[in-house]
């Protein structure tokens, strides 16, 4: 059974990860992902850290913020 404290904690970790992803995306060519983790709650992941996102991480992505920089110059 999930308690209210766990829901609030997960909610807080989601919004913290989302804020981190949004900040990073402004200054990155790469997408930023919010990933769900059983132990950590949620965390932000920079797609640029991986050539292709491994399946075990890709399956846990709950939100993506697209990179804000363009390399078309």
MOPAC internal coordinates of N, CA, C and O (Angstrom, degrees):
PM7 1SCF
backbone

  N    0.0000 0     0.00 0     0.00 0    0    0    0
  C    1.4485 1     0.00 0     0.00 0    1    0    0
  C    1.5187 1   109.33 1     0.00 0    2    1    0
  O    1.2310 1   120.38 1   -48.75 1    3    2    1
  N    1.3116 1   116.89 1   131.25 1    3    2    1
  C    1.4588 1   122.58 1   179.22 1    5    3    2
  C    1.5201 1   109.16 1   -85.81 1    6    5    3
  O    1.2310 1   120.77 1   -49.41 1    7    6    5
  N    1.3110 1   116.13 1   130.59 1    7    6    5
  C    1.4533 1   119.83 1   179.41 1    9    7    6
  C    1.5154 1   109.86 1   -92.83 1   10    9    7
  O    1.2310 1   121.12 1   -15.64 1   11   10    9
  N    1.3276 1   115.47 1   164.36 1   11   10    9
  C    1.4588 1   120.80 1  -179.90 1   13   11   10
  C    1.5213 1   110.89 1   -61.10 1   14   13   11
  O    1.2310 1   120.15 1   143.23 1   15   14   13
  N    1.3338 1   117.32 1   -36.77 1   15   14   13
  C    1.4652 1   120.99 1   177.97 1   17   15   14
  C    1.5188 1   112.12 1   -60.65 1   18   17   15
  O    1.2310 1   120.15 1   139.63 1   19   18   17
  N    1.3262 1   117.31 1   -40.37 1   19   18   17
  C    1.4614 1   120.79 1   178.52 1   21   19   18
  C    1.5144 1   110.97 1   -67.25 1   22   21   19
  O    1.2310 1   120.20 1   140.91 1   23   22   21
  N    1.3329 1   117.23 1   -39.09 1   23   22   21
  C    1.4652 1   120.35 1   178.80 1   25   23   22
  C    1.5215 1   110.97 1   -64.38 1   26   25   23
  O    1.2310 1   120.48 1   137.32 1   27   26   25
  N    1.3324 1   116.68 1   -42.68 1   27   26   25
  C    1.4638 1   120.15 1   178.65 1   29   27   26
  C    1.5143 1   110.81 1   -65.42 1   30   29   27
  O    1.2310 1   120.21 1   139.64 1   31   30   29
  N    1.3170 1   117.20 1   -40.36 1   31   30   29
  C    1.4586 1   121.86 1   178.84 1   33   31   30
  C    1.5239 1   110.77 1   -63.52 1   34   33   31
  O    1.2310 1   120.22 1   134.01 1   35   34   33
  N    1.3335 1   117.18 1   -45.99 1   35   34   33
  C    1.4567 1   120.75 1   177.95 1   37   35   34
  C    1.5130 1   111.19 1   -63.98 1   38   37   35
  O    1.2310 1   120.51 1   139.89 1   39   38   37
  N    1.3192 1   116.63 1   -40.11 1   39   38   37
  C    1.4600 1   120.56 1   178.62 1   41   39   38
  C    1.5277 1   110.24 1   -62.54 1   42   41   39
  O    1.2310 1   120.58 1   135.36 1   43   42   41
  N    1.3260 1   116.50 1   -44.64 1   43   42   41
  C    1.4663 1   120.38 1   178.56 1   45   43   42
  C    1.5165 1   111.44 1   -62.18 1   46   45   43
  O    1.2310 1   120.28 1   135.90 1   47   46   45
  N    1.3405 1   117.07 1   -44.10 1   47   46   45
  C    1.4687 1   118.86 1  -178.77 1   49   47   46
  C    1.5265 1   110.79 1   -66.83 1   50   49   47
  O    1.2310 1   119.99 1   147.05 1   51   50   49
  N    1.3483 1   117.63 1   -32.95 1   51   50   49
  C    1.4686 1   120.21 1   176.96 1   53   51   50
  C    1.5270 1   109.98 1   -64.05 1   54   53   51
  O    1.2310 1   120.11 1   130.35 1   55   54   53
  N    1.3279 1   117.39 1   -49.65 1   55   54   53
  C    1.4648 1   119.91 1  -177.06 1   57   55   54
  C    1.5195 1   112.21 1   -68.14 1   58   57   55
  O    1.2310 1   120.05 1   148.03 1   59   58   57
  N    1.3193 1   117.52 1   -31.97 1   59   58   57
  C    1.4644 1   120.38 1   174.89 1   61   59   58
  C    1.5326 1   110.30 1   -66.72 1   62   61   59
  O    1.2310 1   120.31 1   135.88 1   63   62   61
  N    1.3307 1   117.02 1   -44.12 1   63   62   61
  C    1.4652 1   120.78 1   178.45 1   65   63   62
  C    1.5263 1   110.70 1   -65.04 1   66   65   63
  O    1.2310 1   120.26 1   140.81 1   67   66   65
  N    1.3217 1   117.11 1   -39.19 1   67   66   65
  C    1.4627 1   121.02 1   178.52 1   69   67   66
  C    1.5257 1   110.73 1   -64.00 1   70   69   67
  O    1.2310 1   120.11 1   136.01 1   71   70   69
  N    1.3214 1   117.39 1   -43.99 1   71   70   69
  C    1.4689 1   120.57 1   178.46 1   73   71   70
  C    1.5265 1   110.80 1   -62.51 1   74   73   71
  O    1.2310 1   119.98 1   139.60 1   75   74   73
  N    1.3136 1   117.64 1   -40.40 1   75   74   73
  C    1.4658 1   121.83 1   177.58 1   77   75   74
  C    1.5214 1   110.47 1   -63.20 1   78   77   75
  O    1.2310 1   120.35 1   134.38 1   79   78   77
  N    1.3272 1   116.94 1   -45.62 1   79   78   77
  C    1.4674 1   121.50 1   179.81 1   81   79   78
  C    1.5231 1   110.83 1   -61.97 1   82   81   79
  O    1.2310 1   120.09 1   137.73 1   83   82   81
  N    1.3225 1   117.44 1   -42.27 1   83   82   81
  C    1.4647 1   120.62 1   179.99 1   85   83   82
  C    1.5206 1   111.71 1   -65.72 1   86   85   83
  O    1.2310 1   120.06 1   139.48 1   87   86   85
  N    1.3347 1   117.50 1   -40.52 1   87   86   85
  C    1.4742 1   120.59 1   177.45 1   89   87   86
  C    1.5197 1   111.03 1   -63.94 1   90   89   87
  O    1.2310 1   120.43 1   133.96 1   91   90   89
  N    1.3195 1   116.78 1   -46.04 1   91   90   89
  C    1.4725 1   120.98 1  -179.24 1   93   91   90
  C    1.5217 1   111.62 1   -63.84 1   94   93   91
  O    1.2310 1   120.49 1   140.91 1   95   94   93
  N    1.3265 1   116.67 1   -39.09 1   95   94   93
  C    1.4644 1   121.12 1  -175.50 1   97   95   94
  C    1.5239 1   111.73 1   -63.00 1   98   97   95
  O    1.2310 1   119.95 1   149.71 1   99   98   97
  N    1.3101 1   117.69 1   -30.29 1   99   98   97
  C    1.4649 1   120.59 1   179.82 1  101   99   98
  C    1.5219 1   112.38 1   -60.57 1  102  101   99
  O    1.2310 1   120.64 1   150.93 1  103  102  101
  N    1.3237 1   116.37 1   -29.07 1  103  102  101
  C    1.4692 1   121.52 1  -173.73 1  105  103  102
  C    1.5270 1   112.30 1  -119.93 1  106  105  103
  O    1.2310 1   120.61 1  -151.23 1  107  106  105
  N    1.3309 1   116.44 1    28.77 1  107  106  105
  C    1.4589 1   119.59 1  -175.73 1  109  107  106
  C    1.5238 1   111.14 1  -137.08 1  110  109  107
  O    1.2310 1   121.05 1   -30.84 1  111  110  109
  N    1.3101 1   115.60 1   149.16 1  111  110  109
  C    1.4627 1   121.75 1   172.24 1  113  111  110
  C    1.5304 1   110.37 1   -81.45 1  114  113  111
  O    1.2310 1   120.58 1   161.38 1  115  114  113
  N    1.3311 1   116.50 1   -18.62 1  115  114  113
  C    1.4606 1   122.49 1  -172.55 1  117  115  114
  C    1.5203 1   112.08 1   -99.00 1  118  117  115
  O    1.2310 1   121.44 1   -27.93 1  119  118  117
  N    1.3292 1   114.86 1   152.07 1  119  118  117
  C    1.4598 1   120.55 1   174.48 1  121  119  118
  C    1.5260 1   109.50 1   -69.11 1  122  121  119
  O    1.2310 1   121.79 1   -30.41 1  123  122  121
  N    1.3172 1   114.18 1   149.59 1  123  122  121
  C    1.4576 1   121.73 1   176.68 1  125  123  122
  C    1.5283 1   107.19 1  -114.00 1  126  125  123
  O    1.2310 1   120.65 1   -48.38 1  127  126  125
  N    1.3097 1   116.37 1   131.62 1  127  126  125
  C    1.4611 1   121.13 1  -176.03 1  129  127  126
  C    1.5216 1   110.69 1  -114.05 1  130  129  127
  O    1.2310 1   121.15 1   -35.78 1  131  130  129
  N    1.3273 1   115.41 1   144.22 1  131  130  129
  C    1.4607 1   121.72 1   168.76 1  133  131  130
  C    1.5228 1   105.36 1   -98.48 1  134  133  131
  O    1.2310 1   121.07 1   -58.29 1  135  134  133
  N    1.3265 1   115.56 1   121.71 1  135  134  133
  C    1.4593 1   122.10 1  -174.06 1  137  135  134
  C    1.5272 1   109.16 1  -116.07 1  138  137  135
  O    1.2310 1   121.01 1   -44.27 1  139  138  137
  N    1.3339 1   115.67 1   135.73 1  139  138  137
  C    1.4633 1   120.99 1   177.14 1  141  139  138
  C    1.5204 1   109.52 1   -87.06 1  142  141  139
  O    1.2310 1   120.96 1   -45.87 1  143  142  141
  N    1.3302 1   115.78 1   134.13 1  143  142  141
  C    1.4607 1   121.65 1   179.27 1  145  143  142
  C    1.5236 1   108.82 1  -131.18 1  146  145  143
  O    1.2310 1   120.54 1   -42.05 1  147  146  145
  N    1.3162 1   116.58 1   137.95 1  147  146  145
  C    1.4637 1   120.92 1  -178.30 1  149  147  146
  C    1.5221 1   112.12 1   -62.06 1  150  149  147
  O    1.2310 1   119.91 1   142.53 1  151  150  149
  N    1.3107 1   117.77 1   -37.47 1  151  150  149
  C    1.4656 1   121.23 1  -176.34 1  153  151  150
  C    1.5220 1   113.05 1   -89.95 1  154  153  151
  O    1.2310 1   120.25 1   139.57 1  155  154  153
  N    1.3289 1   117.12 1   -40.43 1  155  154  153
  C    1.4620 1   121.46 1  -173.91 1  157  155  154
  C    1.5237 1   114.08 1   -91.78 1  158  157  155
  O    1.2310 1   119.59 1   164.74 1  159  158  157
  N    1.2876 1   118.39 1   -15.26 1  159  158  157
  C    1.4646 1   121.11 1  -171.30 1  161  159  158
  C    1.5144 1   107.76 1    90.83 1  162  161  159
  O    1.2310 1   120.42 1    78.70 1  163  162  161
  N    1.3256 1   116.79 1  -101.30 1  163  162  161
  C    1.4607 1   122.48 1   178.65 1  165  163  162
  C    1.5181 1   109.35 1  -132.91 1  166  165  163
  O    1.2310 1   120.80 1   -29.29 1  167  166  165
  N    1.3375 1   116.08 1   150.71 1  167  166  165
  C    1.4593 1   120.10 1   175.15 1  169  167  166
  C    1.5250 1   108.98 1  -147.82 1  170  169  167
  O    1.2310 1   121.18 1   -20.88 1  171  170  169
  N    1.3277 1   115.34 1   159.12 1  171  170  169
  C    1.4673 1   121.78 1   179.05 1  173  171  170
  C    1.5176 1   108.92 1   -91.95 1  174  173  171
  O    1.2310 1   121.04 1   -39.06 1  175  174  173
  N    1.3379 1   115.62 1   140.94 1  175  174  173
  C    1.4602 1   121.87 1  -177.42 1  177  175  174
  C    1.5238 1   108.75 1  -132.69 1  178  177  175
  O    1.2310 1   120.50 1   -51.53 1  179  178  177
  N    1.3144 1   116.65 1   128.47 1  179  178  177
  C    1.4561 1   122.54 1   178.15 1  181  179  178
  C    1.5201 1   108.78 1   -87.54 1  182  181  179
  O    1.2310 1   120.26 1   -59.08 1  183  182  181
  N    1.3313 1   117.11 1   120.92 1  183  182  181
  C    1.4633 1   121.31 1  -179.03 1  185  183  182
  C    1.5215 1   111.63 1   -61.50 1  186  185  183
  O    1.2310 1   120.03 1   155.00 1  187  186  185
  N    1.3082 1   117.55 1   -25.00 1  187  186  185
  C    1.4560 1   121.56 1  -179.92 1  189  187  186
  C    1.5141 1   113.48 1   -67.65 1  190  189  187
  O    1.2310 1   120.12 1   166.73 1  191  190  189
  N    1.3296 1   117.38 1   -13.27 1  191  190  189
  C    1.4614 1   120.96 1   177.70 1  193  191  190
  C    1.5247 1   111.81 1   -77.01 1  194  193  191
  O    1.2310 1   120.25 1   168.96 1  195  194  193
  N    1.3307 1   117.12 1   -11.04 1  195  194  193
  C    1.4635 1   122.47 1  -176.72 1  197  195  194
  C    1.5214 1   109.19 1  -132.01 1  198  197  195
  O    1.2310 1   119.97 1   -35.86 1  199  198  197
  N    1.3304 1   117.66 1   144.14 1  199  198  197
  C    1.4637 1   119.92 1   174.07 1  201  199  198
  C    1.5177 1   109.89 1   -65.14 1  202  201  199
  O    1.2310 1   120.74 1   127.20 1  203  202  201
  N    1.2921 1   116.20 1   -52.80 1  203  202  201
  C    1.4624 1   123.07 1   172.07 1  205  203  202
  C    1.5147 1   105.81 1  -132.93 1  206  205  203
  O    1.2310 1   120.37 1   -43.94 1  207  206  205
  N    1.3004 1   116.90 1   136.06 1  207  206  205
  C    1.4583 1   120.50 1  -177.74 1  209  207  206
  C    1.5262 1   109.49 1   -62.30 1  210  209  207
  O    1.2310 1   119.62 1   -56.88 1  211  210  209
  N    1.3375 1   118.32 1   123.12 1  211  210  209
  C    1.4645 1   120.51 1   179.62 1  213  211  210
  C    1.5327 1   111.22 1   -60.00 1  214  213  211
  O    1.2310 1   120.55 1   -30.42 1  215  214  213
  N    1.3049 1   116.56 1   149.58 1  215  214  213
  C    1.4648 1   121.86 1  -175.55 1  217  215  214
  C    1.5198 1   112.31 1   -57.94 1  218  217  215
  O    1.2310 1   119.99 1   143.15 1  219  218  217
  N    1.3346 1   117.62 1   -36.85 1  219  218  217
  C    1.4675 1   119.16 1  -178.60 1  221  219  218
  C    1.5271 1   111.85 1   -67.58 1  222  221  219
  O    1.2310 1   119.62 1   155.43 1  223  222  221
  N    1.3201 1   118.34 1   -24.57 1  223  222  221
  C    1.4654 1   121.09 1   174.65 1  225  223  222
  C    1.5292 1   111.40 1   -89.48 1  226  225  223
  O    1.2310 1   120.31 1   138.11 1  227  226  225
  N    1.3173 1   117.01 1   -41.89 1  227  226  225
  C    1.4662 1   120.98 1  -178.61 1  229  227  226
  C    1.5225 1   111.94 1   -58.78 1  230  229  227
  O    1.2310 1   120.32 1   145.76 1  231  230  229
  N    1.3168 1   116.99 1   -34.24 1  231  230  229
  C    1.4600 1   120.25 1  -178.76 1  233  231  230
  C    1.5251 1   112.53 1   -72.93 1  234  233  231
  O    1.2310 1   119.99 1   165.60 1  235  234  233
  N    1.3315 1   117.62 1   -14.40 1  235  234  233
  C    1.4627 1   120.95 1  -179.31 1  237  235  234
  C    1.5244 1   113.51 1  -105.84 1  238  237  235
  O    1.2310 1   119.71 1  -174.97 1  239  238  237
  N    1.3403 1   118.16 1     5.03 1  239  238  237
  C    1.4652 1   121.77 1   177.53 1  241  239  238
  C    1.5279 1   108.80 1   -70.49 1  242  241  239
  O    1.2310 1   121.03 1   -53.46 1  243  242  241
  N    1.3357 1   115.63 1   126.54 1  243  242  241
  C    1.4646 1   120.01 1   179.70 1  245  243  242
  C    1.5232 1   112.43 1  -109.70 1  246  245  243
  O    1.2310 1   120.33 1   163.43 1  247  246  245
  N    1.3359 1   116.98 1   -16.57 1  247  246  245
  C    1.4656 1   120.68 1   178.08 1  249  247  246
  C    1.5224 1   108.54 1  -158.63 1  250  249  247
  O    1.2310 1   120.75 1   -33.86 1  251  250  249
  N    1.3243 1   116.16 1   146.14 1  251  250  249
  C    1.4657 1   121.83 1   177.99 1  253  251  250
  C    1.5177 1   109.56 1  -128.56 1  254  253  251
  O    1.2310 1   121.11 1   -46.48 1  255  254  253
  N    1.3347 1   115.49 1   133.52 1  255  254  253
  C    1.4560 1   122.09 1   173.43 1  257  255  254
  C    1.5211 1   105.79 1  -111.29 1  258  257  255
  O    1.2310 1   120.14 1   -58.55 1  259  258  257
  N    1.3152 1   117.35 1   121.45 1  259  258  257
  C    1.4518 1   121.46 1  -176.40 1  261  259  258
  C    1.5208 1   111.24 1   -73.23 1  262  261  259
  O    1.2310 1   121.21 1   -39.06 1  263  262  261
  N    1.3287 1   115.30 1   140.94 1  263  262  261
  C    1.4600 1   120.76 1   179.12 1  265  263  262
  C    1.5183 1   110.65 1   -58.19 1  266  265  263
  O    1.2310 1   121.43 1   -40.48 1  267  266  265
  N    1.3397 1   114.88 1   139.52 1  267  266  265
  C    1.4589 1   120.65 1  -173.65 1  269  267  266
  C    1.5129 1   115.09 1   -91.69 1  270  269  267
  O    1.2310 1   119.14 1   170.51 1  271  270  269
  N    1.3168 1   119.25 1    -9.49 1  271  270  269
  C    1.4544 1   120.77 1  -177.71 1  273  271  270
  C    1.5277 1   109.56 1   -97.14 1  274  273  271
  O    1.2310 1   121.35 1   -33.81 1  275  274  273
  N    1.3127 1   115.03 1   146.19 1  275  274  273
  C    1.4655 1   120.88 1   177.38 1  277  275  274
  C    1.5165 1   108.46 1  -111.99 1  278  277  275
  O    1.2310 1   120.37 1   -36.76 1  279  278  277
  N    1.3178 1   116.89 1   143.24 1  279  278  277
  C    1.4677 1   120.07 1   177.25 1  281  279  278
  C    1.5216 1   110.74 1  -111.17 1  282  281  279
  O    1.2310 1   120.76 1  -142.82 1  283  282  281
  N    1.3145 1   116.16 1    37.18 1  283  282  281
  C    1.4673 1   121.62 1  -177.82 1  285  283  282
  C    1.5307 1   112.44 1   -94.97 1  286  285  283
  O    1.2310 1   119.68 1  -162.70 1  287  286  285
  N    1.3087 1   118.21 1    17.30 1  287  286  285
  C    1.4606 1   120.17 1  -177.28 1  289  287  286
  C    1.4996 1   111.36 1   -94.37 1  290  289  287
  O    1.2310 1   120.10 1   180.00 1  291  290  289

